[in-house]
Amino acid sequence: MKSVNNSVIIKGNKYGIVVVLNPDISFDEIKEQVAEKFRESSKFFENAKMAISFEGRSLTNEEQRDILDIIGNNTDMQIVCVIDNDPDKEEVFRKTLEQKLMELENNTGQFYKGILRSGASLEFETSVVIIGDVNHGARVVSKGNIIVLGSLKGTAFAGACGNTNSFVVALDMRPTQIRIADTIARSPDKPDKNTDKEAKIAFLEDGNIYIEPLTRNILNDIRL
């Protein structure tokens, strides 16, 4: 019988980590094991900036965010991005992580970790990666780009200095309002409840804001 201690396995390479999850136990048990494993390994991840990928079981966006929150609460590691399973994972990690960190560093971009609740407002001079949710009634303003590793349900204003090439990315894109430079897009009064939660990007083109699924090709092409 497989030991419960092996229900969560952390594997790493120099560009990121892969978390292997047992598909045969409850998600509550998985969360307990993730907390224990990362708590025990916290000294190895101190102040690390890493990409992460999950294997072994299919996770909903909500489950994925739960695990990311658990990791954040038990280590000082910063999750830069979540990568889908890929046979050439280490190369994907290298290209994605090195490119994004280099561009973020060059632009003196920032990270913010936490949940922005209703009434909260943050403003940034540069691009920002938010590790957490932006709830209804919350507002994020950036002169660069806005990347939300969680749900975007509030207001996001990218390109506040007039940069029409700025964009907004969210793992769960359900904003009250998105503004890029001088163009504003609002959510419909009755959003489609059947819309799958997936990572999406909002960008400005020909005077209109478009929101599309975030594919790997787009991820490799975007610039912070």
Rosetta blueprint (number, residue, H / E / L):
1 M L
2 K L
3 S L
4 V H
5 N H
6 N H
7 S L
8 V E
9 I E
10 I E
11 K E
12 G E
13 N E
14 K L
15 Y L
16 G E
17 I E
18 V E
19 V E
20 V E
21 L E
22 N L
23 P L
24 D L
25 I L
26 S L
27 F H
28 D H
29 E H
30 I H
31 K H
32 E H
33 Q H
34 V H
35 A H
36 E H
37 K H
38 F H
39 R H
40 E H
41 S L
42 S H
43 K H
44 F H
45 F H
46 E L
47 N L
48 A L
49 K E
50 M E
51 A E
52 I E
53 S E
54 F E
55 E E
56 G L
57 R L
58 S L
59 L L
60 T L
61 N H
62 E H
63 E H
64 Q H
65 R H
66 D H
67 I H
68 L H
69 D H
70 I H
71 I H
72 G H
73 N H
74 N H
75 T L
76 D L
77 M L
78 Q E
79 I E
80 V E
81 C E
82 V E
83 I L
84 D L
85 N L
86 D L
87 P L
88 D L
89 K H
90 E H
91 E H
92 V H
93 F H
94 R H
95 K H
96 T H
97 L H
98 E H
99 Q H
100 K H
101 L H
102 M H
103 E H
104 L H
105 E H
106 N H
107 N L
108 T L
109 G L
110 Q E
111 F E
112 Y E
113 K E
114 G L
115 I L
116 L E
117 R L
118 S L
119 G L
120 A L
121 S E
122 L E
123 E E
124 F E
125 E L
126 T L
127 S L
128 V E
129 V E
130 I E
131 I E
132 G L
133 D L
134 V E
135 N L
136 H L
137 G L
138 A L
139 R E
140 V E
141 V E
142 S E
143 K L
144 G L
145 N L
146 I E
147 I E
148 V E
149 L E
150 G E
151 S E
152 L E
153 K L
154 G L
155 T E
156 A E
157 F E
158 A E
159 G L
160 A L
161 C L
162 G L
163 N L
164 T L
165 N L
166 S L
167 F E
168 V E
169 V E
170 A E
171 L E
172 D E
173 M E
174 R L
175 P L
176 T L
177 Q E
178 I E
179 R E
180 I E
181 A L
182 D L
183 T E
184 I E
185 A E
186 R E
187 S L
188 P L
189 D L
190 K L
191 P L
192 D L
193 K L
194 N L
195 T L
196 D L
197 K L
198 E L
199 A L
200 K E
201 I E
202 A E
203 F E
204 L E
205 E E
206 D L
207 G L
208 N E
209 I E
210 Y E
211 I E
212 E E
213 P E
214 L L
215 T L
216 R H
217 N H
218 I H
219 L H
220 N H
221 D H
222 I L
223 R L
224 L L
